[in-house]
Structure formats: structure tokens, C-alpha cells
């Protein structure tokens, strides 16, 4: 179960404060695209996404985009957002992402991987040896390939919740607690 357990949990990446990332010593955010940063139907970054990424960069946090999606979609989105990206990342396997992180000078100890799927993002992050933030999916709709993963993801999330491994975002103290 350890490979499927995230370090942190949040409803979505946008509600997590930049101060939280800084307090955790995060220097690199490796962010999944589809249903973590944006809907898979969103072909261009929204103003909200652009502002979020710019604020992270101003705080000294490098943003890298990682997706299993096709090169064309990820390339367009990454270029418009102005961040390094990797398409066809082959998550949950870590070999391509390890090379990608090395190429961009990311230190695994100060990298946080953010994604909405346990089977791909969380498993891959644990294999890489980075901290992981699991989020809920941004929109209800999924690509057909993701729907298969969700059949396993849902019971895993429920089990993690029952065991107290998915700590909810706390509105009152605005901090996530490390598992």
C-alpha cells in the first residue's frame, strides 16, 4: 500500500498556497496536466493557470509539466504556458521522468509531483522517490483510458481515507499535514 500512498492530499492544486510549497522546501513542481492542471479538453492554459504558474515562478519554484497524453496536446499547452514539458511520460514507470528531472536540474529531495491518479501519478512519484500530492480530478469527465484506472483508484482512495492516509485540506489553518 506504501507505493499508492501520497505525501499530501488536496482537493485541487489551485487551493494550495505558495507559502505551503515554500514551507515544505519545494523547489520543483512536477505537475500532471490532464484533470490536475486543466481539463483534458482545455487546449490552452486559462488565465488562472497562467497566473498560478507565474506566481510559483516568482516564488522561486520551477514548474515542469508531465503527461501521458500525446505530444501535440502537451507541446501546445506547455509552450503556451512557458514551462518545460514531457509528453508520453509513461507513468507509472519512472525512467522517462527521472531523465526529464535530471535534464532540468531538479533535486528529487525538493521535488513535489502533483497528480490526480493513484495508479499513475502517486505510484510513479513513490518510485522516483519524490514527495507526492494527490488531488481530486478537476472535472467529472475523463478520457476513456483514464476511466479504467478510476475503477481501481476509487477503492484505493477509500481505503487510504479509512486508514487516515488522505488528510483533507484544512480551511481553518490553511495547511496540509504530512502523512
N, CA and C of each residue as an Amber inpcrd file, in Angstrom:
protein
   537
   0.8240000  -1.2030000   0.0000000   0.0000000   0.0000000   0.0000000
   0.8670000   1.2660000   0.0000000   2.1130000   1.1320000   0.4440000
   3.0040000   2.2920000   0.5500000   3.2290000   2.9790000  -0.8000000
   3.3660000   2.2050000  -1.8740000   3.5930000   2.7810000  -3.2090000
   2.3830000   3.5830000  -3.6950000   1.2200000   3.3410000  -3.1030000
  -0.0060000   4.0290000  -3.5080000  -0.3930000   5.1590000  -2.5490000
   0.4640000   5.4590000  -1.5950000   0.1620000   6.4720000  -0.5860000
   0.8700000   7.7850000  -0.9010000   0.0970000   8.8640000  -1.0730000
   0.7210000  10.1650000  -1.3400000   1.2610000  10.7910000  -0.0540000
   2.1330000  11.7460000  -0.2260000   2.6420000  12.5070000   0.9150000
   1.5760000  13.4780000   1.4000000   0.8970000  14.1230000   0.4530000
  -0.1110000  15.1340000   0.7510000  -1.3490000  14.8930000  -0.1080000
  -2.4560000  15.4810000   0.3330000  -3.6940000  15.4230000  -0.4370000
  -4.3440000  16.8040000  -0.4300000  -4.8620000  17.2240000  -1.5770000
  -5.6260000  18.4710000  -1.6760000  -6.7440000  18.2630000  -2.6850000
  -7.8200000  18.9750000  -2.5260000  -8.9280000  18.8730000  -3.4910000
  -8.4460000  19.2220000  -4.8900000  -7.6460000  20.3030000  -4.9910000
  -7.0310000  20.6570000  -6.2730000  -5.7850000  21.4920000  -6.0090000
  -4.9360000  21.5880000  -6.9880000  -3.6600000  22.2820000  -6.8300000
  -3.8390000  23.7780000  -6.5890000  -4.9000000  24.3360000  -7.1230000
  -5.0980000  25.7830000  -7.0470000  -5.4250000  26.2950000  -5.6470000
  -5.9180000  25.4220000  -4.7750000  -6.2480000  25.8840000  -3.4310000
  -5.0680000  25.7930000  -2.4680000  -3.9650000  25.2440000  -2.9090000
  -2.7830000  25.1260000  -2.0520000  -1.9670000  26.4100000  -2.1700000
  -1.6230000  26.9920000  -1.0490000  -0.8950000  28.2630000  -1.0750000
   0.5630000  28.0490000  -1.4760000   1.1170000  29.0440000  -2.1100000
   2.5280000  29.0110000  -2.4850000   3.3870000  28.9510000  -1.2300000
   2.9290000  29.5870000  -0.1680000   3.6600000  29.5210000   1.1040000
   3.8030000  28.0830000   1.5830000   2.7730000  27.2680000   1.3650000
   2.8600000  25.8630000   1.7600000   4.0160000  25.1810000   1.0370000
   4.1050000  25.3790000  -0.2790000   5.1930000  24.7590000  -1.0410000
   6.5470000  25.2340000  -0.5210000   6.6550000  26.5220000  -0.2520000
   7.9150000  27.0780000   0.2480000   8.2540000  26.5190000   1.6280000
   7.2580000  26.4140000   2.5030000   7.4730000  25.8670000   3.8530000
   7.9580000  24.4190000   3.8030000   7.5470000  23.6880000   2.7790000
   7.9620000  22.2900000   2.6310000   9.3130000  22.1630000   1.9280000
   9.8910000  23.2940000   1.5280000  11.1950000  23.2770000   0.8600000
  11.1250000  22.8440000  -0.5900000   9.9610000  22.9840000  -1.2040000
   9.7760000  22.5570000  -2.5910000  10.3920000  23.5850000  -3.5380000
  11.2440000  23.0990000  -4.4300000  11.8930000  23.9540000  -5.4340000
  11.4000000  23.6290000  -6.8470000  10.8750000  22.4120000  -7.0210000
  10.3640000  21.9840000  -8.3240000   9.0080000  21.3180000  -8.1450000
   8.0310000  21.7580000  -8.9470000   6.7270000  21.0970000  -9.0010000
   6.6450000  20.3570000 -10.3270000   6.4960000  19.0590000 -10.2690000
   6.2960000  18.2250000 -11.4470000   4.7970000  17.9460000 -11.5050000
   4.1040000  18.6200000 -12.4170000   2.6420000  18.6280000 -12.4030000
   2.0640000  17.8730000 -13.5910000   1.1290000  16.9830000 -13.2900000
   0.3560000  16.2950000 -14.3140000  -0.5550000  17.3200000 -14.9860000
  -0.8300000  17.1140000 -16.2650000  -1.6650000  18.0650000 -16.9990000
  -3.1550000  17.7470000 -16.8710000  -3.5680000  16.6200000 -17.4160000
  -4.9920000  16.3230000 -17.5640000  -5.6810000  16.0210000 -16.2380000
  -6.6630000  16.8450000 -15.9350000  -7.5040000  16.7450000 -14.7530000
  -6.7770000  17.0710000 -13.4460000  -5.5300000  17.5590000 -13.5600000
  -4.8150000  18.0850000 -12.3990000  -4.6380000  19.5830000 -12.5740000
  -4.0500000  19.9670000 -13.6940000  -3.8430000  21.3830000 -14.0040000
  -5.0090000  21.9360000 -14.8210000  -5.5770000  21.0830000 -15.6830000
  -6.6710000  21.5090000 -16.5650000  -7.4650000  20.2940000 -17.0410000
  -8.6690000  20.5430000 -17.5190000  -9.4610000  19.5000000 -18.1620000
  -8.7180000  19.0180000 -19.4070000  -8.8800000  17.7500000 -19.7540000
  -8.1980000  17.2600000 -20.9510000  -8.7500000  17.9000000 -22.2230000
  -9.9030000  18.5430000 -22.1270000 -10.4760000  19.2390000 -23.2840000
  -9.9670000  20.6830000 -23.4100000  -9.3160000  21.1760000 -22.3760000
  -8.7930000  22.5440000 -22.3730000  -7.4640000  22.5560000 -23.1330000
  -7.4750000  23.1310000 -24.3270000  -6.3010000  23.0830000 -25.1980000
  -5.2710000  24.1640000 -24.9000000  -5.7020000  25.2090000 -24.2200000
  -4.7950000  26.3040000 -23.8820000  -4.9140000  26.6150000 -22.3970000
  -3.8300000  27.0560000 -21.7820000  -3.8910000  27.3990000 -20.3580000
  -4.8410000  28.5690000 -20.1050000  -5.6060000  28.4590000 -19.0480000
  -6.5070000  29.5470000 -18.6500000  -5.6920000  30.6400000 -17.9660000
  -6.3050000  31.8010000 -17.8050000  -5.6510000  32.9000000 -17.0860000
  -5.3180000  32.4610000 -15.6560000  -6.2100000  31.6900000 -15.0540000
  -5.9920000  31.1810000 -13.6930000  -4.7200000  30.3320000 -13.6380000
  -4.5580000  29.4410000 -14.6060000  -3.3850000  28.5680000 -14.6440000
  -2.1180000  29.3770000 -14.8920000  -2.1720000  30.2840000 -15.8410000
  -1.0030000  31.1200000 -16.1540000  -0.5830000  31.9190000 -14.9230000
  -1.5310000  32.5400000 -14.2520000  -1.2200000  33.3280000 -13.0530000
  -0.6550000  32.4620000 -11.9350000  -1.2140000  31.2790000 -11.7580000
  -0.7380000  30.3520000 -10.7300000   0.7200000  29.9750000 -10.9930000
   1.0240000  29.6110000 -12.2240000   2.3910000  29.2180000 -12.5810000
   3.3470000  30.4000000 -12.4380000   2.9460000  31.5740000 -12.8690000
   3.8110000  32.7630000 -12.7490000   4.0910000  33.0780000 -11.2770000
   3.0790000  32.9400000 -10.4350000   3.2740000  33.1810000  -9.0000000
   4.2540000  32.1720000  -8.3970000   4.1560000  30.9180000  -8.8230000
   5.1080000  29.9030000  -8.3590000   6.5240000  30.2650000  -8.7940000
   6.6640000  30.6480000 -10.0480000   7.9860000  31.0080000 -10.5750000
   8.5600000  32.2250000  -9.8480000   7.7220000  33.2120000  -9.5580000
   8.1770000  34.3940000  -8.8050000   8.6730000  34.0030000  -7.4180000
   8.0940000  32.9410000  -6.8640000   8.4870000  32.4510000  -5.5400000
   9.7180000  31.5440000  -5.6140000  10.2620000  31.3690000  -6.8170000
  11.4630000  30.5470000  -6.9780000  11.1900000  29.0650000  -7.1400000
   9.9600000  28.7200000  -7.4860000   9.5920000  27.3140000  -7.6810000
   9.4680000  27.0460000  -9.1770000  10.2700000  26.1060000  -9.6500000
  10.2530000  25.7240000 -11.0660000   9.0680000  24.7970000 -11.3110000
   8.3500000  25.0240000 -12.3970000   7.2060000  24.1820000 -12.7550000
   7.5570000  23.3810000 -13.9980000   7.3850000  22.0690000 -13.9050000
   7.5910000  21.1560000 -15.0250000   6.2830000  20.4160000 -15.2700000
   5.9290000  20.2460000 -16.5240000   4.6800000  19.6020000 -16.9130000
   4.9720000  18.1740000 -17.3610000   4.2310000  17.2090000 -16.8200000
   4.4240000  15.8030000 -17.1830000   3.0780000  15.1760000 -17.5060000
   2.9890000  14.5540000 -18.6840000   1.7180000  13.9710000 -19.0880000
   1.9320000  12.6870000 -19.8720000   1.0020000  11.7760000 -19.7180000
   0.9860000  10.5780000 -20.5600000   0.2920000  10.8610000 -21.8860000
  -0.2820000  12.0410000 -22.0240000  -1.0310000  12.4000000 -23.2250000
  -0.1020000  12.5920000 -24.4190000  -0.7160000  12.7960000 -25.5740000
   0.0210000  12.8980000 -26.8390000   0.9140000  14.1290000 -26.8990000
   1.9390000  14.0300000 -27.7100000   2.9000000  15.1060000 -27.8720000
   2.2830000  16.4050000 -28.3260000   1.3540000  16.3300000 -29.2710000
   0.7610000  17.5370000 -29.8390000   0.0460000  18.3720000 -28.7720000
  -0.7970000  17.7350000 -27.9920000  -1.5520000  18.4480000 -26.9500000
  -0.6230000  19.0230000 -25.8820000   0.2830000  18.2060000 -25.3880000
   1.1660000  18.6230000 -24.2970000   2.1350000  19.7030000 -24.7660000
   2.6440000  19.5580000 -25.9820000   3.5750000  20.5440000 -26.5470000
   2.9030000  21.9140000 -26.6230000   1.7150000  21.9440000 -27.1880000
   0.9860000  23.2120000 -27.3290000   0.7310000  23.8430000 -25.9610000
   0.2370000  23.0530000 -25.0310000  -0.0930000  23.5630000 -23.7010000
   1.1700000  24.0460000 -22.9850000   2.2070000  23.2290000 -23.0040000
   3.4650000  23.5830000 -22.3400000   4.1070000  24.8280000 -22.9110000
   4.1050000  24.9350000 -24.2370000   4.6980000  26.1190000 -24.8740000
   3.9050000  27.3790000 -24.5490000   2.5830000  27.2950000 -24.5960000
   1.7590000  28.4580000 -24.2610000   1.9110000  28.8530000 -22.7890000
   2.1290000  27.8740000 -21.9430000   2.3220000  28.1400000 -20.5180000
   3.7550000  28.6000000 -20.2280000   4.6540000  28.2740000 -21.1470000
   6.0450000  28.6940000 -20.9920000   6.8290000  27.8740000 -19.9910000
   6.5060000  26.5790000 -19.9040000   7.2210000  25.6980000 -18.9740000
   7.7470000  24.4760000 -19.7190000   8.8380000  23.8800000 -19.2240000
   9.3120000  22.6280000 -19.8130000   8.2480000  21.5430000 -19.6430000
   8.1720000  20.6460000 -20.6000000   7.1330000  19.6200000 -20.5730000
   7.6730000  18.3090000 -21.1270000   6.9910000  17.2380000 -20.7560000
   7.2660000  15.9250000 -21.3280000   5.9210000  15.2720000 -21.6310000
   5.7670000  14.8360000 -22.8750000   4.5680000  14.1060000 -23.2980000
   4.9150000  12.6240000 -23.3360000   3.9090000  11.7860000 -23.3060000
   4.1620000  10.3490000 -23.3390000   5.0950000   9.9330000 -22.2120000
   4.8510000  10.4480000 -21.0140000   5.7550000  10.2340000 -19.8750000
   5.8090000   8.7780000 -19.4100000   4.8150000   7.9960000 -19.7990000
   4.7480000   6.5680000 -19.4650000   4.6100000   6.2990000 -17.9710000
   3.9360000   7.2270000 -17.2740000   3.6320000   6.9660000 -15.8670000
   2.7060000   5.7510000 -15.8190000   2.9000000   4.8230000 -14.9690000
   3.5880000   4.8540000 -13.6830000   5.0840000   4.5360000 -13.7320000
   5.6160000   4.2280000 -14.8910000   7.0440000   3.9370000 -14.9760000
   7.8310000   5.2230000 -14.8030000   8.9370000   5.1600000 -14.1070000
   9.6430000   6.3790000 -13.7030000  10.8290000   6.7450000 -14.5820000
  11.2600000   5.8730000 -15.4830000  12.5270000   6.1070000 -16.1840000
  12.5440000   7.3820000 -17.0110000  11.4800000   7.6870000 -17.7530000
  11.4620000   8.9120000 -18.5660000  11.4210000  10.1620000 -17.6860000
  10.6530000  10.1050000 -16.6270000  10.5600000  11.2670000 -15.7400000
  11.8590000  11.4950000 -14.9750000  12.5480000  10.4330000 -14.6150000
  13.8400000  10.5730000 -13.9290000  14.8210000  11.3330000 -14.8250000
  14.8910000  10.9510000 -16.0950000  15.7710000  11.6380000 -17.0530000
  15.3270000  13.0830000 -17.2610000  14.0280000  13.2940000 -17.3600000
  13.4670000  14.6350000 -17.5400000  13.8410000  15.5420000 -16.3620000
  13.6860000  15.0340000 -15.1540000  14.0310000  15.8090000 -13.9610000
  15.5250000  16.1140000 -13.9140000  16.3450000  15.1220000 -14.2280000
  17.8010000  15.3330000 -14.2540000  18.1690000  16.3900000 -15.2860000
  17.5710000  16.2920000 -16.4610000  17.8480000  17.2430000 -17.5400000
  17.5410000  18.6840000 -17.1120000  16.5380000  18.8490000 -16.2790000
  16.1300000  20.1850000 -15.8430000  16.7000000  20.5590000 -14.4720000
  17.6560000  19.7800000 -14.0000000  18.3730000  20.1180000 -12.7720000
  17.5540000  20.0260000 -11.5010000  16.5240000  19.2200000 -11.5090000
  15.6690000  19.0790000 -10.3230000  16.3080000  18.1200000  -9.3220000
  16.2880000  18.5140000  -8.0710000  16.7460000  17.6690000  -6.9710000
  15.5310000  16.8820000  -6.4700000  15.6360000  15.5670000  -6.4450000
  14.4940000  14.7400000  -6.0370000  14.0130000  15.0860000  -4.6280000
  14.9270000  15.4790000  -3.7590000  14.5740000  15.7850000  -2.3680000
  13.7060000  17.0390000  -2.2450000  13.7620000  17.9120000  -3.2460000
  12.9850000  19.1610000  -3.1850000  11.9490000  19.2410000  -4.3100000
  11.6010000  18.0730000  -4.8550000  10.6060000  17.9960000  -5.9260000
   9.2980000  17.4380000  -5.3770000   8.2000000  18.0470000  -5.7870000
   6.8650000  17.5620000  -5.4460000   6.1330000  17.2460000  -6.7380000
   5.6670000  16.0080000  -6.8570000   4.8760000  15.5960000  -8.0130000
   3.4010000  15.7460000  -7.6490000   2.6320000  16.3790000  -8.5360000
   1.2140000  16.6210000  -8.2730000   0.3890000  15.9470000  -9.3610000
  -0.5770000  15.1210000  -8.9520000  -1.4180000  14.4460000  -9.9200000
  -2.7180000  13.9650000  -9.3140000  -3.6370000  13.5690000 -10.1840000
  -4.9790000  13.1860000  -9.7430000  -5.2290000  11.6820000  -9.7480000
  -4.2070000  10.8820000 -10.0830000  -4.4170000   9.4370000 -10.1510000
  -3.4130000   8.6790000  -9.2830000  -3.9230000   7.7530000  -8.5140000
  -3.0630000   6.9440000  -7.6510000  -2.2100000   5.9880000  -8.4790000
  -2.8300000   5.3070000  -9.4580000  -2.1060000   4.2780000 -10.2130000
  -0.9840000   4.8290000 -11.0810000  -1.1170000   6.0450000 -11.5460000
  -0.0720000   6.6150000 -12.4000000   0.7920000   7.6000000 -11.6230000
   0.2080000   8.6550000 -11.1110000   0.9720000   9.7380000 -10.5000000
   1.5870000   9.3550000  -9.1530000   0.7880000   8.8360000  -8.2520000
   1.2900000   8.5080000  -6.9140000   2.3030000   7.3700000  -6.9930000
   1.9730000   6.3180000  -7.7110000   2.8920000   5.1860000  -7.8360000
   4.2150000   5.6390000  -8.4510000   4.1440000   6.4320000  -9.5140000
   5.3430000   6.9260000 -10.1860000   6.1710000   7.8110000  -9.2510000
   5.5170000   8.7200000  -8.5520000   6.2230000   9.6030000  -7.6220000
   6.9380000   8.8340000  -6.5320000   6.2790000   7.8150000  -5.9910000
   6.9210000   6.9850000  -4.9690000   8.0950000   6.2080000  -5.5470000
   7.9740000   5.7460000  -6.7760000   9.0780000   5.0450000  -7.4320000
  10.2560000   5.9920000  -7.6630000   9.9580000   7.2360000  -8.0480000
  11.0030000   8.2480000  -8.2470000  11.6770000   8.6470000  -6.9370000
  10.9510000   8.5570000  -5.8430000  11.4880000   8.9850000  -4.5560000
  11.2570000  10.4550000  -4.2720000  10.1730000  11.0220000  -4.8520000
   9.8230000  12.4210000  -4.5950000   8.5760000  12.4680000  -3.7190000
   8.3020000  13.6360000  -3.1650000   7.0470000  13.8260000  -2.4400000
   5.9250000  13.8940000  -3.4680000   4.7330000  13.4780000  -3.0460000
   3.5960000  13.4460000  -3.9690000   2.3920000  14.1200000  -3.3330000
   1.7040000  14.9230000  -4.1500000   0.4280000  15.4910000  -3.7350000
  -0.6490000  14.9140000  -4.6470000  -1.5660000  14.1770000  -4.0640000
  -2.7080000  13.6440000  -4.7970000  -3.8320000  14.6650000  -4.7370000
  -4.4600000  14.9090000  -5.8780000  -5.6120000  15.8060000  -5.9330000
  -6.8270000  15.0310000  -6.4330000  -7.9830000  15.6180000  -6.2580000
  -9.1730000  15.0940000  -6.9190000  -9.1010000  15.5390000  -8.3730000
  -9.8650000  14.8830000  -9.2330000  -9.8900000  15.3250000 -10.6280000
 -10.6510000  16.6440000 -10.7180000 -10.1960000  17.5090000 -11.6260000
 -10.7930000  18.8450000 -11.7540000 -12.2040000  18.8200000 -12.3180000
 -12.4480000  17.9480000 -13.2880000 -13.7730000  17.8480000 -13.9050000
 -14.2300000  16.3980000 -13.8680000 -15.5230000  16.1900000 -13.9580000
 -16.0810000  14.8390000 -13.8520000 -15.6800000  13.9430000 -15.0210000
 -15.5290000  14.5370000 -16.1850000 -15.2620000  13.7650000 -17.3960000
 -13.7980000  13.3280000 -17.4700000 -13.5870000  12.0860000 -17.9080000
 -12.2460000  11.5310000 -18.0940000 -12.0880000  11.0110000 -19.5110000
 -10.8500000  10.9130000 -19.9570000 -10.5770000  10.2150000 -21.2110000
 -10.8820000   8.7350000 -20.9810000 -11.1540000   8.0050000 -22.0490000
 -11.5580000   6.6030000 -21.8930000 -10.4730000   5.7740000 -21.2160000
  -9.2050000   6.0540000 -21.4960000  -8.1200000   5.2790000 -20.8780000
  -8.0630000   5.5170000 -19.3710000  -8.3850000   6.7070000 -18.9570000
  -8.3490000   7.0480000 -17.5310000  -9.5070000   6.4050000 -16.7830000
 -10.6320000   6.2250000 -17.4500000 -11.7990000   5.6130000 -16.7980000
 -11.4710000   4.2310000 -16.2390000 -10.6240000   3.5040000 -16.9320000
 -10.2160000   2.1680000 -16.4710000  -9.4520000   2.2950000 -15.1520000
  -8.5000000   3.2330000 -15.1030000  -7.7350000   3.4530000 -13.8730000
  -8.6280000   3.8670000 -12.7100000  -9.6560000   4.6380000 -12.9910000
 -10.5450000   5.1320000 -11.9300000 -11.2820000   3.9890000 -11.2330000
 -11.4980000   2.8700000 -11.9400000 -12.1600000   1.7190000 -11.3270000
 -11.3410000   1.1670000 -10.1640000 -10.0270000   1.3040000 -10.2510000
  -9.1340000   0.8530000  -9.1800000  -8.8330000   2.0060000  -8.2260000
  -8.7490000   3.2030000  -8.7700000  -8.4090000   4.3970000  -7.9890000
  -9.4170000   4.6450000  -6.8690000 -10.7010000   4.5340000  -7.1830000
 -11.7590000   4.8420000  -6.2100000 -11.6580000   3.9840000  -4.9420000
 -11.5640000   2.6500000  -5.0620000 -11.4350000   1.8430000  -3.8400000
 -10.1230000   2.1110000  -3.0880000  -9.0500000   2.4070000  -3.8270000
  -7.7830000   2.7320000  -3.1650000  -7.9050000   4.0150000  -2.3490000
  -8.5390000   5.0260000  -2.9190000  -8.7550000   6.2870000  -2.1850000
  -9.5810000   6.0440000  -0.9270000 -10.6310000   5.2420000  -1.0700000
 -11.4810000   4.9510000   0.0890000 -10.6890000   4.2510000   1.1860000
  -9.8420000   3.3190000   0.7950000  -9.0150000   2.5990000   1.7660000
  -8.0270000   3.5520000   2.4440000  -7.3980000   4.4240000   1.6600000
  -6.4640000   5.4030000   2.2280000  -7.1840000   6.3400000   3.2010000
  -8.4010000   6.7430000   2.8620000  -9.1850000   7.6150000   3.7590000
  -9.4930000   6.9010000   5.0750000  -9.9350000   5.6480000   4.9660000
 -10.2600000   4.8690000   6.1720000  -9.0470000   4.7250000   7.0840000
  -7.8670000   4.5890000   6.4850000  -6.6350000   4.4240000   7.2630000
  -6.0310000   5.7600000   7.6940000  -6.6980000   6.8690000   7.3440000
  -6.2010000   8.1870000   7.7300000  -4.9960000   8.6510000   6.9320000
  -4.8190000   8.1150000   5.7280000  -3.6600000   8.4610000   4.8960000
  -3.9380000   9.5840000   3.9050000  -5.2020000   9.9950000   3.7910000
  -5.5490000  11.1440000   2.9450000  -6.0580000  12.2490000   3.8550000
  -5.1690000  13.1060000   4.2410000  -5.5330000  14.2010000   5.1340000
  -6.1680000  15.3200000   4.3150000  -7.3630000  15.6900000   4.6930000
  -8.1050000  16.7310000   3.9750000  -7.4540000  18.0950000   4.1710000
  -7.6120000  18.9380000   3.1750000  -7.1690000  20.3250000   3.2630000
  -7.9720000  21.0070000   4.3720000  -7.2980000  21.7010000   5.2410000
  -7.9500000  22.3580000   6.3760000  -8.1370000  23.8370000   6.0920000
  -9.3750000  24.2470000   5.9420000  -9.6810000  25.6520000   5.6670000
  -9.2450000  26.5630000   6.8090000  -9.3720000  26.0780000   8.0450000
  -9.0810000  26.9530000   9.1800000  -7.5980000  27.2570000   9.3380000
  -6.7330000  26.2550000   9.1280000  -5.3100000  26.5510000   9.3140000
  -4.5520000  26.6680000   7.9950000  -5.2390000  26.4420000   6.8700000
  -4.6690000  26.6060000   5.5260000  -3.3670000  25.8300000   5.3340000
  -3.2300000  24.7120000   6.0120000  -2.0290000  23.8980000   5.8270000
  -2.4280000  22.4480000   5.6230000  -1.6120000  21.7720000   4.8530000
  -1.7640000  20.3300000   4.7340000  -0.8050000  19.6920000   5.7180000
  -1.1960000  18.6030000   6.2670000  -0.3260000  17.8840000   7.1880000
   0.3310000  16.7300000   6.4450000   1.6100000  16.5460000   6.7050000
   2.3340000  15.4570000   6.0660000   1.8310000  14.1350000   6.6440000
   1.6640000  13.1320000   5.7760000   1.1980000  11.8090000   6.2310000
   2.2920000  11.0900000   6.9730000
